[in-house]
Amino acid sequence: MNNDISSEAKQFIKSANWGTARIVPLAQDASTRCYFRLYLDGKTAMLMQAATALDMDICPAGANSSQRAAMGYNAEARLAGNDCSAFVGIANELTMRGFSAPRILACNVQAGLILLEDLGEDLFYDVLQTHPDKEATLYEAAVLTLAALARASFGNNFKFQDRQWRVQSYDLQALIAETRLLDQWYLPFLGIRLNAEISVQLKSAWQQVLNPLINDPAVLVLRDFHAQNLIWLPKRDGVAKVGLLDFQDALFGHPAYDLVSLLQDARRDVAFELEQPMIDLFMELAKLHDRVGFLRAYRILGAQRAAKILGIFVRLARRDGKSHYLELLPRVEAHFMQNLQTAELQPVADILRPLLTHAKPVSVHE
C-alpha cells in the first residue's frame, strides 16, 4: 500500500473543516494502514487511512473453533483487521477513563478514515535514542499505565457514537494461531520444514504450556505495547503521560502479556537491570500477589510473543517486501531462546532446540 491520500480521504477531511490543511505522509508501519499529519492555522491532526479492501475475515462473536479456523488467521487470532470500529470504540473507552489514546475528531468507518488528535512525535523509542538517561522514568510511567489498565473495569462492548466493537478474549486458539507463524514463516526461513508429526507435537506442546494461563484473571491487553507505540507526554499527569497507539486488536487476556511486550521489546534493548524492578512495580501497582505464577506466565507469554514476532517479521520481509524487519530478528531470537531455557517451556524447547541448533537463514527471496 502506498502513501498516497485518496480522493475520498480529501473529501473527508474537507467535511471535517481541515480541507485546506497541508498534508504530510508519515512513514508506513508493519500494517496496511497509512498515516498523514495535517497542518492548519497552527494546529495539527492525524489522518488514518485504512485499506478496507484488504481486510480478511474478522472473527464474529460466537464463532466456534472450526468456523474460525475456516475463516483464516485474522479470525483465529481475533484481529480487528482494518475495521475502524475497533479503533474508535477502544480509543473512546480509553480516553473516557483518563488514558491518552488519541481523541476521535471525525470518522467514516465504512471508508476506513479517521481524523485523530495528534499526540506529537515523541515516541518512547525516539526520546530514548537521544536521552537514554530517561529510560527508567519512561518505563516506570509505562508500567504505571499498564497497572492502571489492569485495575480498570471494562465491559465487552466498546462504543463511539453509533459504532460498537465487541472485545473478545485472548483464548487458547488465538495464542496457538500466533505461534503457528513460527512454523509457517520463521522456521522455513532457517531452512527447517516440519513434517506433519512434528508439527502436531509442537502444537500440542504449546497447548500444554499455554493452557494453564487461560483461566487466570483477564485484563484489557492492548497487544502491541512497546516503545514505538508509546508517546511521551510529560506535560500531562499520571497515566495520561503515556500516549497510546496501535490498540485496535485489543483483547481480554493475561496481565503479563503487555508487560513482556514492553520489557522484551523487539525493536530496542531494554536495560537488563530494569526488567525485574519493572515486573515488581507492575505487580505491586496492579495488586497481583501470586509472584511465582505471574513470573511463570511472563516467561511463557514472552516465548509465545517472540514466536509470533519471528514469524511476522519474516512474513513482512518475504511476502510484503519489507526486508528491514530482518535486522530485528537477532534481538527477538535472543528473547525467544532465553525464555525457552526455563522449566515451564521445556515441552516446546525439547522440540525446537534440536532443530534450531545448526539452522542458518536462507535468502529472503527464496
TALIN-V625537 format. One record per residue. N is the residue number from 1. SS is DSSP state (helix for helix, strand for strand, loop for the rest). NEAR is the number of other ideal C-beta (glycine too) atoms within 8 Angstrom. D_FIRST is the distance of its C-alpha to the first C-alpha in whole Angstrom. Layout:
n = {N	N}
ss = {SS	SS}
near = {NEAR	NEAR}
d_first = {D_FIRST	D_FIRST}
//
This chain:
n = {1	2	3	4	5	6	7	8	9	10	11	12	13	14	15	16	17	18	19	20	21	22	23	24	25	26	27	28	29	30	31	32	33	34	35	36	37	38	39	40	41	42	43	44	45	46	47	48	49	50	51	52	53	54	55	56	57	58	59	60	61	62	63	64	65	66	67	68	69	70	71	72	73	74	75	76	77	78	79	80	81	82	83	84	85	86	87	88	89	90	91	92	93	94	95	96	97	98	99	100	101	102	103	104	105	106	107	108	109	110	111	112	113	114	115	116	117	118	119	120	121	122	123	124	125	126	127	128	129	130	131	132	133	134	135	136	137	138	139	140	141	142	143	144	145	146	147	148	149	150	151	152	153	154	155	156	157	158	159	160	161	162	163	164	165	166	167	168	169	170	171	172	173	174	175	176	177	178	179	180	181	182	183	184	185	186	187	188	189	190	191	192	193	194	195	196	197	198	199	200	201	202	203	204	205	206	207	208	209	210	211	212	213	214	215	216	217	218	219	220	221	222	223	224	225	226	227	228	229	230	231	232	233	234	235	236	237	238	239	240	241	242	243	244	245	246	247	248	249	250	251	252	253	254	255	256	257	258	259	260	261	262	263	264	265	266	267	268	269	270	271	272	273	274	275	276	277	278	279	280	281	282	283	284	285	286	287	288	289	290	291	292	293	294	295	296	297	298	299	300	301	302	303	304	305	306	307	308	309	310	311	312	313	314	315	316	317	318	319	320	321	322	323	324	325	326	327	328	329	330	331	332	333	334	335	336	337	338	339	340	341	342	343	344	345	346	347	348	349	350	351	352	353	354	355	356	357	358	359	360	361	362	363	364	365	366}
ss = {loop	loop	loop	loop	loop	loop	helix	helix	helix	helix	helix	helix	helix	helix	helix	loop	loop	loop	loop	loop	loop	strand	strand	strand	strand	loop	loop	loop	loop	loop	loop	loop	strand	strand	strand	strand	strand	strand	strand	strand	loop	loop	strand	strand	strand	strand	strand	strand	strand	strand	loop	helix	helix	helix	loop	loop	loop	loop	loop	loop	loop	loop	loop	loop	helix	helix	helix	helix	helix	helix	helix	loop	helix	helix	helix	helix	helix	loop	loop	loop	loop	loop	loop	helix	helix	helix	helix	helix	helix	helix	helix	helix	helix	helix	helix	helix	loop	loop	loop	strand	strand	loop	loop	strand	strand	strand	strand	strand	helix	helix	helix	loop	strand	strand	strand	strand	strand	loop	loop	loop	loop	loop	strand	helix	helix	helix	helix	helix	helix	helix	loop	helix	helix	helix	helix	helix	helix	helix	helix	helix	helix	helix	helix	helix	helix	helix	helix	helix	helix	helix	helix	loop	loop	loop	loop	loop	strand	strand	strand	strand	loop	loop	strand	strand	strand	strand	loop	loop	strand	loop	loop	helix	helix	helix	helix	helix	helix	helix	helix	helix	helix	helix	helix	helix	helix	helix	helix	helix	helix	loop	loop	loop	loop	loop	loop	helix	helix	helix	helix	helix	helix	helix	helix	helix	helix	helix	helix	helix	helix	helix	helix	helix	helix	loop	loop	loop	loop	strand	strand	strand	strand	loop	loop	loop	loop	loop	loop	loop	loop	strand	strand	strand	loop	loop	loop	loop	loop	helix	helix	helix	helix	strand	strand	strand	loop	loop	loop	loop	loop	loop	strand	strand	strand	strand	loop	helix	helix	helix	helix	helix	helix	helix	helix	loop	loop	loop	loop	loop	loop	loop	loop	helix	helix	helix	helix	helix	helix	helix	helix	helix	helix	helix	helix	helix	helix	loop	loop	loop	loop	loop	helix	helix	helix	helix	helix	helix	helix	helix	helix	helix	helix	helix	helix	helix	helix	helix	helix	helix	helix	helix	helix	helix	helix	helix	helix	helix	helix	helix	loop	loop	loop	loop	helix	helix	helix	helix	helix	helix	helix	helix	helix	helix	helix	helix	helix	helix	helix	helix	helix	helix	loop	loop	helix	helix	helix	helix	helix	helix	helix	helix	helix	helix	helix	helix	helix	helix	loop	loop	loop	loop	loop	loop	loop	loop	loop	loop}
near = {8	4	9	5	11	7	5	8	12	10	8	13	14	9	8	9	5	11	8	4	10	6	10	8	9	9	3	8	7	6	6	7	11	13	12	13	12	16	8	11	3	3	6	8	14	14	16	13	13	11	12	9	4	8	11	10	8	11	13	6	6	4	9	6	6	6	9	12	9	6	12	8	8	14	16	13	9	13	9	10	8	12	11	14	11	13	12	16	15	15	15	13	11	11	11	6	7	7	13	13	12	11	8	13	8	9	11	9	11	5	9	12	14	14	15	13	9	10	10	7	5	9	12	13	10	9	12	13	7	6	7	7	4	9	11	8	7	13	13	10	11	13	14	12	13	15	12	12	12	11	8	9	2	9	4	8	9	15	10	11	5	3	11	9	14	8	12	10	9	13	9	9	10	13	12	12	10	13	13	10	14	12	12	9	14	13	13	10	11	11	9	9	6	9	6	6	6	9	10	8	9	13	11	8	12	13	10	8	13	13	8	6	10	8	4	9	4	10	12	9	14	11	13	9	12	11	12	8	10	15	14	13	13	5	3	8	4	8	10	10	12	15	12	13	9	8	14	10	10	11	12	12	10	12	16	10	13	13	15	12	13	16	12	12	12	11	9	7	5	12	8	5	6	12	11	7	8	14	13	8	11	15	11	7	11	12	6	9	5	6	7	6	8	13	9	9	12	12	12	14	13	13	14	13	13	15	14	12	10	16	16	12	15	15	12	11	13	10	6	7	5	8	7	5	13	11	5	10	11	6	11	13	10	8	12	12	9	8	13	12	7	8	4	8	14	8	9	13	10	8	12	10	9	6	9	9	6	3	10	6	8	9	5	10	4	4}
d_first = {0	4	7	9	11	12	15	16	15	17	20	20	20	23	25	25	26	24	23	25	23	21	18	16	13	13	12	9	11	11	9	6	8	8	12	14	18	20	23	26	30	30	28	24	22	18	16	13	11	10	8	11	11	10	13	15	19	20	24	26	29	32	30	32	31	31	29	27	27	26	23	21	20	19	22	24	23	23	19	18	15	13	17	17	21	21	20	22	25	25	24	27	30	29	30	33	34	34	31	28	25	24	25	24	24	23	21	20	19	18	16	14	15	17	19	21	23	23	24	24	23	25	24	26	25	25	28	30	29	31	34	34	37	36	34	37	37	33	33	36	34	32	34	36	33	32	36	36	33	35	38	37	37	34	35	32	31	29	29	27	29	29	26	27	26	28	27	29	30	29	31	32	30	27	28	29	25	24	26	26	22	25	26	23	21	24	27	26	24	28	29	31	30	32	35	35	38	36	33	35	38	35	33	37	37	34	36	39	38	35	37	40	37	36	39	39	39	35	34	30	28	25	23	21	24	24	24	21	21	24	25	29	30	34	35	35	37	37	34	33	32	29	26	24	20	18	21	19	20	24	27	30	31	33	34	34	30	28	31	30	27	28	31	29	26	24	23	26	30	32	35	37	40	38	37	40	41	38	38	42	41	38	41	44	41	40	44	43	46	46	45	45	43	40	40	40	37	35	36	35	31	31	31	29	26	26	26	23	21	22	21	17	17	18	16	13	15	16	13	10	11	12	15	17	17	20	22	22	24	27	27	26	29	31	31	31	34	36	35	36	40	41	43	41	38	41	40	36	38	40	38	35	37	39	36	34	37	37	33	31	27	26	24	20	20	23}
//
